[in-house]
Amino acid sequence: METYFSFLLGASVSLVFAAILLYDHDQRKSAGDNYHSNSKNSDGETGDMPCACCGISELDDVTLKKCTACQSARNCSDKCRETHRPQHKKACEKRAAEVLRDEMLFKHPKSTHLGDCPICLLLIPYDMYYPTIMSCCSKIMCNGCEVVNKKRETEERLDHRCLFCRHPEPKSQEEYDQNFMKRIEANDPVAMLFMATRKNDNTFEYLTKAAELDDAEAHYQLSNLYGSAGMDAKIKTHHLEQAAIGGHPIARYHLALDEKNSGRMERAMKHFSIAANHGHEPSLKQLKEGYAEGYISKEDFAAALRAYQDTAGDMKSQKTAETQAIQEHLRETAERVQQWPPDILEAVITMIHQAPNFDESR
């Protein structure tokens, strides 16, 4: 009888122990199946994630290895990784594409989308509304170099030529447009972008072609068109991201605002930091607010501030040099005009007033 009760007691203990093991296995399996949703923070980053297959957590004697493709799922062994592969494959491909996209998006561009002046090699300020664009070669150069060159040619009584390719300057607006059309036929995105601002009926077509050639300004202008028309927000975001990758500070600023409004503060601060590095003052103000609210560390804010000050100083120096060159040119021109005979001066003023595009308010 005693042996019988001992047998029953042992069997009961074994059943209870088996039930505990089965329950624990189910819990671990459930944790593994839901690892994506249970282990990400608000910015989509993985936290203390268990093994995606068996659910075991990382301990002193257990090391979890990340998936090399998506950097998201973690497994405790090669066996678990192979077992979980069919279930993980689709999510892995999607996450891997997101990781690659983020690497491109948050990579610091070497300069803005305008780059450096090809003549003086100084930074062209991103907020220059009317940079000099040559119709013959579509080169963008600073206004200071153009003014100095025009002054030299005038003093030496030379024919006006492109400062970069030395092509003769167009004699009429028609020839000017013909040069740009030739550049468009050669798939020049700068020429397409310039003509998009003049040909209202073909604006969208020119911008689309320029964007296909990875022109950052064209992507930014398209994002404005899609945004103002209330069209697909994903298309607008895509063009903003492409413009930001191309080094467009204003596009990155608007992209950061969208991230901020969506509550993804870590991504927003990264965008603001990159834009501030290019001398974008509104982005620096957003970083100050983020630092005060604890969304960016003191070290990261200090680094962004130093980069902003360096770039802003270069931009200010470039603008000062351009302003001085233009003011000097205007002063010398005014001095020469004052020496003209009164009848010639009056005739010139009359011709200016009779010009079809003359605006007296200006």
ABEGO torsion letter per residue (X at the ends): XAAAAAAAAAAAAAAAAAAAAAAAAAAAAAAAAAAAAAABBAAGBBBBBBBAAAGBBBBAABBBBBBAAAGABBBABAAAAAAAAAAAAAAAAAAAAAAAAAAAAABBBABBAAEBBAAAGBBBBAABABBBBBAAAGBBBBAAAAAAAAAAAAAAGBBBBBAAAGBBBBABAAAAAAAAAAAAAAGBAAAAAAAAAABAAAAAAAAAAAAAAGBAAAAAAAAAAAAAAGBBAAAAAAAAAAAAAAGBAAAAAAAAAAAAAAGBAAAAAAAAAAAAAAGBAAAAAAAAAAAAAGABBAAAAAAAAAAAAAAAAAAAAAAAAAAAAAAAAAAAAAAAAAABBAAAAAAAAAAAAABAABBAAX
